[in-house]
Amino acid sequence: MDPFVTSPCKRANATGESGNPRKRIKLEEEDEESPIMAEFSNPIPWQKIEAEELDCDYALLFSKQQADELFKRLEKEVEYFTEEETRVLVFGKLHRIPRKQATYGDSGLMYSFSGVHLLARPWTPTLEYIRDAVTDATGNTFNFVLVNRYKDGHDHICEHRDDERELDPTCPIASVSLGAARDFMLRHRDSRGQQPQRRIKPVKLLLAHGSLLLMNQPTNTHWYHSVPPRKRVLTPRINLTFRRIVTENVLGPAPARARS
C-alpha cells in the first residue's frame, strides 16, 4: 500500500468546502441500556491512494467501539438472500456465490448487471445511520447499498468492475468495512491475463474494521477489484458499498437476485 499512498489530506465536500462544524449523530436504540452516540466531524483524516488511472481515498470512519456496535446491529437487521436466490449463470451453468448478499435503498430502485436484477429493500435504521455518516464525511449522497457478508476467509469475491450504466458516474462508490480486516486487490484492466498488454503493478490495500474507502472516477473504468480468499481469516466481515443509482432506474416490483 505504501508506494501508492500520498500524504494525508482533507477531502472537500460536495459544496467545495473543507468541512463543517462538529456534528453529533445518534442511532435510535431498541435497547436503551447500550446507546450508541457518535461524535463525528467533517473532515476526517484521509489517505490518498493513487496510481495510473486510479484515484481512491481511505479513512477510518468509526472507532472500534462504534464499529463493533454497528456490526452487531447489522447482524440482527440485514435480511440476506437465500443460497438459491443468489445462484448466478456463468457460461451456461448455475453457480452459488461464496458469500451472502442483500440490497437496500430508496423505494423502487433496481440495480442490474449481467442479466441480474436486484430490487432494494427499505433502509434499516443502522444502514441509514451509516449512510448518513458517509454523506457527512464525503459530501456525497447515496440511494442504494449492496451488502456482502463474508463468513470467514474462505468467502470471497472475484475480480470485477462496478461500472454499470445505471450508476451515477459523478458519484464515487463508498465502501464501508466492518468485522475482519481483509485484503482488497486492484488490478488494471491492461495488466490482466496470462499475456497482459501492459505491466502495471497491482495495488493491495488492507481494509480495516470501521474503515471507509472511496473509489473515485476513473478507477472503476480502468481497474478491477477483488477480495481474495484468505484461509487464516476465521471471523466474519460485512462490507457495505454505497452507490447512487440514477433515478431513471426506479422500477416496479421484480424478482430480487444477487450479484456474482
N, C-alpha and C positions, 0 to 999 in steps of 0.2 A: 504493500500500500504506500510505503514511504516515497518511492520515486515519483508518484503521481500527485502527492498532497502538497499543496502550497500552504502558505501561512494562513492562520485563522483569519476570518473576515466577518464583517457584519453584512447580513443579507438585507437588501432593501425590500420593503413590502410592495404590494401592487400599486400603491399610490406614489411610489418613488421615495417615500420617507424611510429613514433608517430605523425607526422604532416608534413606540408609543408608551404612555405611562404604564406602570406596573398594574397588572390586572389580576383579580382573584377569580378562579374558576372553581365551581362546586358541582360535583356529580351527585345527583339525587340518590339518596340512600334508601334501601329496603330495611337495612339493619342499622339503627341509629347508634349502636354501640361501636361501630367501626367506620366512622365517617372518613371520606377521602376529601381533603381540601388541598388543592394545589395552588401555589403562588407562582404565576407564570408571567414572564416578561418577554417582550419582543424588542430588540433582537436577542437571540441566544448565540453562544459561540459556535460558529460554523467552520468546517474544514472544506476547502475547495479541492475537488478531485478532477484532474484534467488529463486528457491525452488527446491524440488526434481524433477530432470529431466526437469527443466525449466531454461532457460537462455535467458534473454531479456536485451536490452539496450534502455534507454529512454533519449530524449533530446529535447529542444526547438530549432528547426531548423531555424525558421523565426520569425522576430519581428512581433508585432501586425500589424504595418503599412504594412509590406510586405505581411503578411498572408491575410489581408483584400483585398489588390490589387489582389493577386493570386486567391482568391475566386471569385472575380468579373469577372476575365478573364475566369475562368473555367465555370462560369455560361453562358458565351457567346459562348465559343468554343466547349464544350463537347456535342456530339450528343448521346442521350440515346436511348436504345431500347424501343419500344412500349410495352404497357402492354400485348398485345397478344404475342409478341415475347418472353417475359420473363416468360410466364407460364411454370411451371415445373411439371413433372409427379412424384407424390408421392403416393405409394401404389395404383397405378392404376387410380388415379384421378388427373386432372389438377388443379393447384393452382397458383394464382398470388403471386409474391414476394412482401413483404412490404417495397419496396424501388425501386429506379431507378438504372439501371446498364449500363455500357458501357465498351468496351475493346479497348485498343490502344497498339501499339507496332511495332516492326520491321516487314517488309513485309513478309507475308505468315505464320506468327506464329499462331498456333492454340492451345487453352487451352481447355482440355477436362476433364470432371468428371461426373460420374453417368449418362452416356449417353448424356450429354450436351456438345456441341461444340461451342466455342467462337472464331471467327476469328478476329484478331486485325485490327483495322482501323489505318491509318498512324498517327504518332505522331503529336499533335498540338504544336505550339510554347511554350505555357505555360507548357504543360506536359513535353516537352523536357527540359525546364528550371528547373523544379522541380526535374526531374530525374537526371540531371547533378549535382544539388546541393546535392542530396542524395549520389551520387557517390563520390563527393568531401569530404563529411563528413565521409563516411564509407570505401572507398577504394574498394567497390563492384560495378560491372557493372550490369545493368538490361536491358532487352529487351522487357518487357511486363508490362502493368499496368492494373489492374482491378479497375474501378471507381464505387463507390457506393454513391448515393445521398440519404440522409435521410431528408425528408421534415420537420419533427419535431420529437418529442419524440415517436410518435406512430409507425414510421418506425423503423425497427429493423432487426437483423439477428440472426438466431438461432445457437445453438452450432454446431460447425463443426471443422474439421482439414484441413489445407492446406498442404496435404501430397500426392498430385497427382504425379504419376510416371514421368510425363514429366518435373517436376520441378527439377532444379539442386540442389542436396542435399548439396552441398558445399556452397551454397549461401543463406544467410538469407532472409527472407521476410521483406521488409521495408514498414511500414505503416505510411503515412503522413495524418494528420487530419487538416481540415480547416473548420471553422464555429463553431457551437455549440459544447461545450465540452460534451462528452458522456462517460458513464461508459463502461469499457471493462473488461469482465469477463473471467477468465481462470479456467478450471476445469480439474483435472487429470482424465484420462480415467478409472482408477480403482476406482474412487470415484463417478461415475455417477450411476443413477438409484435409485430405492427405497431400494434395498438391495446391496449396494456397496461392492466390495471385500475388500476395504481398506478405511480408513477415512483420507483423505488428505485435508487440508484446501484450499478452492478456493482462487485465487488471484484476487483482484479487483483493476483496475487502472482507473484513470480519464485522458482521452486523450484530451489535451488542444489544442486550436486554434494555428496552426503553429508548432505542435509537430511532432516528428519522433519516432516511436517505431520499434526496430529491434527484430524480433523473430528468434533467432539463434537455430541451432540444439542442442539437440534433441527435442526442445519444441513441434514442430508440430507432432512429433511421439507419444508423451505421453499426450499432453494437448489439450483439446477442448477449443475454444474461441467463444465469442458471444458479440453482442451489444444489450442488452435487452431493452424493451420499457421503456420509462421514460416520463410519461404524463406531467410533469412540464416543459419539454423542448419544447419551442414554435418556435424555429428558426431552419433553415436547417444546415446540416453538409455534407461536401464532404470528403470522405475517398479514398485515393489512395494507393493501395497495389502493390508495385513494386516487380516483380519477375524475375527470369532468367529461361527461358524455354530452354531445350536442343535443339540444332539446328536440331537434327533428327526429331523434331516435326514441321518442316516447311512444310506446305501443300498448295495445291492449293485452289481456292475459294470454300467455303462451306457455308451453311446456318449458320448465327450467332444466338446463343441462349444465354440467360442469366443464371447466377448462382442462385441456390436456397438459 
